[in-house]
Amino acid sequence: MESLLHYIWKYRLFTENELKTTSGSPLKIIDVGIHNHDEGPDFFNAKIVIDGTLWAGNIEIHTYSSDWYKHRHEMNPVYNTVILHVAKYVNTKIYRQDQTEISQLELVYPSSLDRHYEYLLYQETSVPCSLQIKEIPEVYITSWLNRLQVERLEYKTERILNLQIQCKNNWEEVLYITLARYFGGSINGDIFERLARSLPLTILLKHRDSLFCMEALLFGQAGFLEDDKEDMYYLKLKREYDFFRRKYKLKPLRKGNWKFHRLRPFNFPELKIAQFAAIYKCTGNLFSCIRYFGKIEEISSLFKKDPSSYWEEHYNFKQHSPARRKVLGEKMIRSLVINVIVPILFTYGRRKDDEEIKEKAMFLLENTDPEENNIIKMWQECGLRIRNAADTQALIHLKRFYCEQKKCLYCGIGQQLLAGKTVPKMIK
């Protein structure tokens, strides 16, 4: 309930005609203040006039005024700066630490706000507004999705910025580690990232003239060359890695850290490592290329690289398979652009204060086909028109950080629905 009261206060949705404090003094709200999401009063730097006297300070909001004592604010000096206490129900007088009384306002607002908020808060469907969203004019939805697109990218920049610090501003290394994590997917992302961290890009690129040597380094570090097999290619890789292991003082990972359960052959770790090696064999300075390439086709071409011929008839080191080209598919490359290339370009542009690079990242999103997954299918069933990957990224962010957390008050769509006139029946 307090979240709704904060929303009503912030956007001045309360009844303002002839406001009075609970003691009967005339009250005028000049500035509701700045919403505080941390500890302390709910709104900072508000300005009000009580009985002709201007007050500047903070506002605290509760459902019941007695909550002031429930939360022990009378004992906390931080709340001595409160100039007005706002409550839906005023059931007691309240005092500061020095025993001076604080003026109070009993908040009056349209009852429809309570009904709409209760509907959204207690709806049991995955998208609380699924029945109403079709009623929202598309211009509002588009505007909100545009904001979420940037919010999504800024959310992703946090991890990349931390990685940039760890890599001492080496953006090639940042891309190398981020790309490795992505190649591992949700199952092997952590261990694939550990592989990249255990084998510096500088060492890998020293042997870029030989795909065989690059595979030996990657497979050896991943722990896949510790067994004894009769496969001749495997044995050659093992001998090569043993040499590199001594030369560079490498410490391989344990093969047991890799997961294989329920993976389709095209996602087997050995094949993903081989594809990863092929990309860096053909394009060593990968970040430099994506930084200067302007077309999606150019960037996509960087990842359409064939692994060594051995992998045409293998998905792993265990057994042969029918001959098949093992280059990355269009869907995989599209997802890679969306989840790796775009966030890194956006982060780089933000870090360098380069608007052109940031706009390029947005351009790539807006000109990449929409993603296909259960979250996007759900939004399509709600009737939303989805144009491109920028929309799908925004909708994924909306589902995870607003719908699932019931933050309808902070959602542009939820705010439009709160202002509506009718509430549909609950779905249970």
GUKOL-416387 format. One line per field, with one value per residue (C-alpha): residue number from 1; chain; y, x negated, z negated. Coordinates in nm, 3 decimals. Last residue first. Layout:
<sites>
n NUM ...
chain A ...
north Y ...
east X ...
up Z ...
</sites>
This chain:
<sites>
n 428 427 426 425 424 423 422 421 420 419 418 417 416 415 414 413 412 411 410 409 408 407 406 405 404 403 402 401 400 399 398 397 396 395 394 393 392 391 390 389 388 387 386 385 384 383 382 381 380 379 378 377 376 375 374 373 372 371 370 369 368 367 366 365 364 363 362 361 360 359 358 357 356 355 354 353 352 351 350 349 348 347 346 345 344 343 342 341 340 339 338 337 336 335 334 333 332 331 330 329 328 327 326 325 324 323 322 321 320 319 318 317 316 315 314 313 312 311 310 309 308 307 306 305 304 303 302 301 300 299 298 297 296 295 294 293 292 291 290 289 288 287 286 285 284 283 282 281 280 279 278 277 276 275 274 273 272 271 270 269 268 267 266 265 264 263 262 261 260 259 258 257 256 255 254 253 252 251 250 249 248 247 246 245 244 243 242 241 240 239 238 237 236 235 234 233 232 231 230 229 228 227 226 225 224 223 222 221 220 219 218 217 216 215 214 213 212 211 210 209 208 207 206 205 204 203 202 201 200 199 198 197 196 195 194 193 192 191 190 189 188 187 186 185 184 183 182 181 180 179 178 177 176 175 174 173 172 171 170 169 168 167 166 165 164 163 162 161 160 159 158 157 156 155 154 153 152 151 150 149 148 147 146 145 144 143 142 141 140 139 138 137 136 135 134 133 132 131 130 129 128 127 126 125 124 123 122 121 120 119 118 117 116 115 114 113 112 111 110 109 108 107 106 105 104 103 102 101 100 99 98 97 96 95 94 93 92 91 90 89 88 87 86 85 84 83 82 81 80 79 78 77 76 75 74 73 72 71 70 69 68 67 66 65 64 63 62 61 60 59 58 57 56 55 54 53 52 51 50 49 48 47 46 45 44 43 42 41 40 39 38 37 36 35 34 33 32 31 30 29 28 27 26 25 24 23 22 21 20 19 18 17 16 15 14 13 12 11 10 9 8 7 6 5 4 3 2 1
chain A A A A A A A A A A A A A A A A A A A A A A A A A A A A A A A A A A A A A A A A A A A A A A A A A A A A A A A A A A A A A A A A A A A A A A A A A A A A A A A A A A A A A A A A A A A A A A A A A A A A A A A A A A A A A A A A A A A A A A A A A A A A A A A A A A A A A A A A A A A A A A A A A A A A A A A A A A A A A A A A A A A A A A A A A A A A A A A A A A A A A A A A A A A A A A A A A A A A A A A A A A A A A A A A A A A A A A A A A A A A A A A A A A A A A A A A A A A A A A A A A A A A A A A A A A A A A A A A A A A A A A A A A A A A A A A A A A A A A A A A A A A A A A A A A A A A A A A A A A A A A A A A A A A A A A A A A A A A A A A A A A A A A A A A A A A A A A A A A A A A A A A A A A A A A A A A A A A A A A A A A A A A A A A A A A A A A A A A A A A A A A A A A A A A A A A A A A A A A A A A A A A A A A A A A A A A A A A A A A A A A A A A A A A A
north -1.720 -1.433 -1.129 -0.943 -0.645 -0.299 0.007 0.375 0.376 0.587 0.282 0.121 0.398 0.365 -0.010 0.042 0.287 0.052 0.189 0.137 -0.208 -0.326 -0.672 -0.829 -1.077 -0.806 -0.535 -0.669 -1.002 -0.935 -0.580 -0.679 -0.957 -0.706 -0.450 -0.714 -0.827 -0.472 -0.400 -0.736 -0.622 -0.537 -0.688 -0.594 -0.673 -0.879 -1.048 -1.369 -1.187 -1.102 -1.471 -1.573 -1.322 -1.476 -1.830 -1.764 -1.631 -1.318 -1.043 -0.983 -0.747 -0.395 -0.221 -0.404 -0.317 0.046 0.061 -0.052 0.197 0.472 0.386 0.396 0.737 0.871 0.821 0.906 0.660 0.447 0.488 0.397 0.097 -0.012 0.017 -0.176 -0.445 -0.471 -0.492 -0.753 -0.997 -1.055 -0.923 -1.006 -1.353 -1.414 -1.331 -1.553 -1.845 -1.798 -1.776 -2.101 -2.134 -2.347 -2.724 -2.856 -3.211 -3.554 -3.821 -3.871 -4.034 -4.109 -4.003 -3.688 -3.468 -3.349 -3.525 -3.582 -3.222 -3.163 -3.317 -3.070 -2.786 -2.547 -2.348 -1.975 -1.783 -1.566 -1.269 -1.280 -1.174 -0.846 -0.764 -0.866 -0.650 -0.346 -0.079 -0.258 -0.036 -0.152 -0.504 -0.536 -0.384 -0.614 -0.924 -0.859 -1.222 -1.283 -1.607 -1.814 -1.639 -1.759 -2.109 -2.149 -2.066 -2.317 -2.588 -2.490 -2.514 -2.859 -2.988 -2.839 -3.021 -2.763 -2.900 -3.246 -3.139 -3.102 -3.288 -3.368 -3.266 -3.043 -2.940 -2.927 -3.292 -3.197 -3.026 -2.703 -2.694 -2.523 -2.359 -2.300 -2.133 -2.369 -2.671 -2.659 -2.566 -2.889 -3.102 -2.924 -3.042 -3.402 -3.396 -3.242 -3.516 -3.780 -3.639 -3.636 -3.999 -4.124 -4.423 -4.242 -4.188 -3.915 -3.573 -3.385 -3.248 -3.047 -2.710 -2.591 -2.879 -2.821 -2.451 -2.484 -2.780 -2.606 -2.300 -2.520 -2.696 -2.363 -2.265 -1.911 -1.782 -1.930 -1.611 -1.532 -1.792 -1.660 -1.299 -1.409 -1.529 -1.894 -1.938 -1.649 -1.799 -2.140 -1.982 -1.817 -2.156 -2.295 -2.031 -2.043 -2.422 -2.477 -2.130 -2.097 -2.193 -1.986 -1.683 -1.717 -1.741 -1.429 -1.234 -1.352 -1.269 -0.944 -0.816 -0.937 -0.737 -0.444 -0.429 -0.156 -0.327 -0.663 -0.654 -0.297 -0.394 -0.691 -0.459 -0.242 -0.550 -0.657 -0.317 -0.264 -0.523 -0.310 -0.009 -0.211 -0.312 0.043 0.165 -0.077 -0.014 0.352 0.265 0.003 0.271 0.501 0.216 0.115 0.473 0.524 0.190 0.320 0.099 -0.106 -0.413 -0.414 -0.477 -0.855 -0.922 -0.655 -0.888 -1.068 -1.409 -1.451 -1.450 -1.092 -0.972 -0.658 -0.556 -0.585 -0.424 -0.130 -0.081 -0.093 0.139 0.390 0.378 0.518 0.863 1.036 1.175 1.168 1.257 1.527 1.566 1.839 1.713 1.778 1.881 1.613 1.663 1.325 1.431 1.381 1.208 1.248 0.941 0.765 0.942 0.698 0.736 0.897 1.197 1.336 1.686 1.877 1.577 1.699 1.522 1.194 1.130 1.177 0.830 0.767 0.909 0.704 0.381 0.196 0.113 0.467 0.629 0.340 0.513 0.751 0.461 0.383 0.571 0.861 1.075 1.411 1.608 1.973 2.323 2.504 2.829 2.984 3.104 2.853 2.570 2.623 2.332 2.268 1.922 1.862 1.485 1.236 0.900 0.994 0.788 0.470 0.437 0.480 0.855 1.030 1.394 1.656 1.716 2.081 2.365 2.174 2.415 2.356 2.555 2.461 2.236 2.019 1.728 1.952 2.121 2.105 2.330 2.144 1.916 1.575 1.325 1.228 1.453 1.232 1.173 1.167 0.908 0.693 0.710 0.615 0.319 0.202 0.245 0.000
east 0.745 0.812 0.960 1.245 1.165 1.110 1.267 1.181 0.814 0.542 0.393 0.376 0.157 -0.076 -0.097 -0.204 -0.478 -0.596 -0.708 -0.372 -0.346 -0.652 -0.509 -0.858 -0.777 -0.608 -0.873 -1.229 -1.191 -0.894 -0.993 -1.355 -1.242 -1.007 -1.284 -1.512 -1.231 -1.161 -1.525 -1.539 -1.280 -0.918 -0.698 -0.330 -0.174 0.147 0.110 0.031 -0.266 -0.383 -0.375 -0.560 -0.832 -0.876 -0.872 -1.148 -1.205 -1.416 -1.307 -1.506 -1.804 -1.779 -1.670 -1.933 -2.213 -2.101 -2.102 -2.466 -2.552 -2.387 -2.614 -2.918 -2.817 -2.745 -3.107 -3.147 -3.438 -3.280 -2.932 -3.049 -3.239 -2.934 -2.710 -2.960 -2.988 -2.610 -2.554 -2.821 -2.737 -2.364 -2.208 -2.493 -2.528 -2.154 -2.170 -2.475 -2.297 -1.988 -2.196 -2.376 -2.738 -2.950 -2.951 -2.925 -2.802 -2.950 -2.754 -2.891 -3.206 -3.252 -3.399 -3.599 -3.290 -3.045 -3.243 -3.239 -3.280 -3.470 -3.791 -3.786 -3.889 -3.613 -3.429 -3.383 -3.056 -3.130 -3.301 -3.042 -2.773 -2.955 -2.970 -2.609 -2.496 -2.653 -2.873 -3.203 -3.448 -3.394 -3.308 -3.651 -3.851 -3.673 -3.768 -4.139 -4.222 -3.968 -4.016 -4.183 -3.973 -3.651 -3.786 -3.888 -3.535 -3.390 -3.623 -3.532 -3.160 -3.218 -3.393 -3.128 -2.837 -2.581 -2.536 -2.493 -2.191 -2.260 -2.042 -2.332 -2.676 -2.813 -3.179 -3.339 -3.444 -3.696 -3.900 -4.065 -4.420 -4.715 -4.948 -5.317 -5.350 -5.616 -5.521 -5.154 -5.240 -5.439 -5.171 -4.918 -5.088 -5.107 -4.737 -4.633 -4.819 -4.654 -4.307 -4.372 -4.485 -4.180 -4.297 -4.222 -4.403 -4.245 -4.370 -4.304 -3.957 -4.066 -3.949 -4.309 -4.399 -4.101 -4.181 -4.557 -4.531 -4.256 -4.476 -4.766 -4.550 -4.413 -4.771 -4.875 -4.688 -4.951 -5.053 -4.680 -4.611 -4.889 -4.769 -4.410 -4.508 -4.420 -4.284 -4.036 -3.903 -3.855 -3.692 -3.442 -3.366 -3.319 -3.064 -2.871 -2.839 -2.465 -2.318 -2.523 -2.889 -2.939 -2.809 -3.076 -3.342 -3.209 -3.231 -3.588 -3.713 -3.513 -3.675 -4.016 -3.979 -3.860 -4.186 -4.101 -4.290 -4.113 -3.972 -3.853 -3.687 -3.525 -3.360 -3.240 -3.104 -2.909 -2.747 -2.687 -2.408 -2.176 -2.255 -2.153 -1.823 -1.751 -1.816 -1.565 -1.331 -1.296 -1.208 -0.963 -0.784 -0.746 -0.622 -0.365 -0.242 -0.213 -0.034 0.269 0.340 0.660 0.472 0.284 0.600 0.635 0.259 0.211 0.087 -0.155 -0.242 0.122 0.217 0.345 0.293 0.090 0.253 0.608 0.520 0.363 0.673 0.907 0.695 0.659 1.036 1.087 0.984 0.746 0.747 0.425 0.460 0.201 -0.005 -0.200 -0.485 -0.480 -0.800 -0.915 -1.290 -1.303 -1.017 -0.654 -0.344 0.027 0.241 0.488 0.428 0.529 0.395 0.087 -0.137 -0.377 -0.499 -0.814 -1.044 -1.397 -1.402 -1.368 -1.743 -1.762 -1.604 -1.418 -1.083 -1.125 -1.085 -0.922 -0.612 -0.625 -0.580 -0.348 -0.099 -0.027 0.130 0.051 -0.278 -0.454 -0.748 -0.821 -1.145 -1.242 -1.141 -0.858 -0.697 -0.457 -0.111 0.090 -0.134 -0.317 -0.506 -0.841 -0.996 -1.369 -1.367 -1.083 -1.050 -1.247 -1.560 -1.704 -1.719 -1.458 -1.414 -1.158 -1.252 -1.019 -0.643 -0.703 -0.459 -0.204 0.035 0.185 0.443 0.430 0.711 0.514 0.530 0.355 0.567 0.591 0.848 0.853 0.553 0.718 0.436 0.286 -0.013 -0.253 -0.494 -0.220 -0.009 -0.314 -0.433 -0.082 -0.086 -0.420 -0.279 0.000
up 1.091 1.331 1.158 1.325 1.544 1.391 1.546 1.561 1.646 1.475 1.311 1.655 1.792 1.493 1.547 1.908 1.813 1.539 1.202 1.033 1.192 1.004 0.939 0.930 1.206 1.414 1.364 1.373 1.549 1.780 1.871 1.936 2.173 2.335 2.390 2.540 2.768 2.883 2.965 3.142 3.397 3.471 3.201 3.215 2.880 2.870 2.531 2.718 2.869 2.519 2.420 2.736 2.648 2.303 2.441 2.693 3.043 3.080 3.316 3.637 3.617 3.755 3.435 3.233 3.474 3.486 3.107 3.100 3.375 3.173 2.881 3.110 3.249 2.901 2.794 2.426 2.417 2.143 2.289 2.636 2.500 2.303 2.610 2.824 2.556 2.513 2.894 2.961 2.683 2.632 2.953 3.190 3.036 3.065 3.435 3.474 3.307 3.522 3.839 3.765 3.652 3.888 3.830 4.187 4.178 4.228 4.042 3.689 3.553 3.186 2.855 2.923 2.961 3.226 3.499 3.875 3.996 3.675 3.805 4.095 3.864 3.754 4.023 3.974 3.997 3.695 3.860 4.141 3.895 3.832 4.202 4.261 3.970 4.132 3.977 3.923 3.733 3.375 3.486 3.647 3.363 3.120 3.318 3.341 3.420 3.693 3.887 3.614 3.349 3.510 3.571 3.206 3.087 3.332 3.194 2.837 2.922 3.076 2.763 2.532 2.702 2.819 3.173 3.022 2.815 2.447 2.199 1.964 2.093 1.817 1.793 1.450 1.479 1.748 1.479 1.582 1.713 1.541 1.791 1.734 2.076 2.218 2.008 2.102 2.459 2.505 2.339 2.560 2.877 2.755 2.662 2.992 3.178 2.960 3.031 3.403 3.389 3.196 2.992 2.667 2.340 2.129 2.014 2.339 2.260 1.957 2.092 2.099 2.331 2.556 2.587 2.639 2.876 3.073 3.118 3.227 3.487 3.612 3.695 3.792 3.486 3.259 3.079 3.076 2.805 2.583 2.609 2.547 2.202 2.129 1.777 1.817 2.139 1.977 1.673 1.908 2.061 1.708 1.614 1.942 1.946 1.900 1.969 2.285 2.303 2.618 2.428 2.163 2.431 2.602 2.278 2.214 2.564 2.581 2.263 2.382 2.705 2.493 2.297 2.045 1.761 1.812 1.458 1.514 1.843 1.668 1.417 1.705 1.881 1.573 1.533 1.905 1.915 1.703 1.921 2.226 2.069 1.955 2.309 2.455 2.162 2.255 2.613 2.483 2.282 2.583 2.799 2.537 2.500 2.878 2.910 2.723 2.418 2.451 2.571 2.239 2.042 2.036 2.002 1.733 1.460 1.697 1.550 1.443 1.075 1.053 0.696 0.758 1.085 0.951 0.618 0.804 1.017 0.719 0.504 0.788 0.848 0.496 0.621 0.374 0.021 -0.181 -0.547 -0.593 -0.909 -1.084 -1.301 -1.676 -1.853 -2.099 -2.034 -1.854 -1.630 -1.722 -1.585 -1.659 -1.618 -1.386 -1.055 -0.780 -0.430 -0.572 -0.497 -0.757 -0.682 -0.771 -0.821 -0.905 -1.244 -1.053 -1.027 -1.406 -1.456 -1.781 -1.665 -1.347 -1.543 -1.247 -1.454 -1.592 -1.250 -1.161 -1.393 -1.103 -0.919 -0.552 -0.579 -0.404 -0.520 -0.359 -0.383 -0.415 -0.318 -0.496 -0.389 -0.643 -0.529 -0.735 -0.618 -0.290 -0.138 0.025 0.058 0.053 0.004 0.031 -0.148 -0.459 -0.531 -0.382 -0.004 0.270 0.212 0.432 0.482 0.339 0.355 0.453 0.386 0.178 0.007 -0.336 -0.536 -0.909 -1.042 -1.286 -1.038 -0.787 -0.525 -0.148 0.016 0.349 0.386 0.420 0.461 0.795 0.740 0.941 0.654 0.390 0.571 0.645 0.284 0.169 0.408 0.269 -0.082 0.000
</sites>
